[in-house]
Amino acid sequence: MTGQEGCIYIVCPDGRKEYDEIEYFLSAERAVSYGIRHCDNGFEVIKRWLFDKNPEGLSEETEGDGPENTNGILSWYRFTLEGDISYGSSYEYMEPFDEEDYDRFENMFLYIKSPFGLGDIVMGPGWERPQVVSTDHDCFMEHYDRQKAFGCTVFEGFENIIRTDLVNEDGSLDYAHTVPFALWKVDVWVDREYWELLQIMSHAVKNGVELYDFNILRWKYGERNEKCAEK
């Protein structure tokens, strides 16, 4: 894969933008490869026009101080240590989406999938108990399809998520919106009763049961029975 003519790809280690620590590349592929091999805590890759190649011309912003004012940014993404995208944004969009246009930064690297399947039981940092994945592998691409019509594709950390379901300590069914890249699968849990609940939930999700809708129906059923008892 080659870069777009007239553009440069900038690697900022650890998400910082100190210009004495960045590296420049002519292709996004090489930029990401460098970041994976040399950055310790993740990195950003920024795609921008070279100073004299911007088809929009040099705006008044280019007269400011510092490299950040010399060119308009086309796209930027934050990458994990493994090279997965955690968030970012792009002003390069197409209607309709064309898979053959590899010059576009987001087309090259937004073929990201959730690393988990429906019904997988996962644990995360800071969690008190495991949860069940209830979002399929295509969730990111579906979000991308909704975003692209606005002229700017934005993947924020809080949007780049899957849904996971859990049972609270009081026995109520609940769900969370979770960034998947820091999660891991679990095959056993110390609380055997809770593990049995997770197994049942996992089996239900794998067989097409929507736990969120089930919880609403369960709540309505209980409310109806309370009214009947009062009568």
Secondary structure, 3 states (H helix, E strand, C coil): CCCCCCEEEEEEECCCCCCCCCEEECCHHHHHHHHHHHCCCCEEEEEEECCCCCCCCCCHHHHCCCHHHCCCEEEEEEECCCCCEEEEEECCCCCCCCCCCCCCHHHHHCCCCCCCCCCCEEECCCCCCCEEECCCCCHHHHHHHHHHHHCCEEECCCCCCEEEEEECCCCCEEEEEECHHHCEECCCCCCHHHHHHHHHHHHHHHCCCCHHHHHHHHHHHHHHHHHHHHC
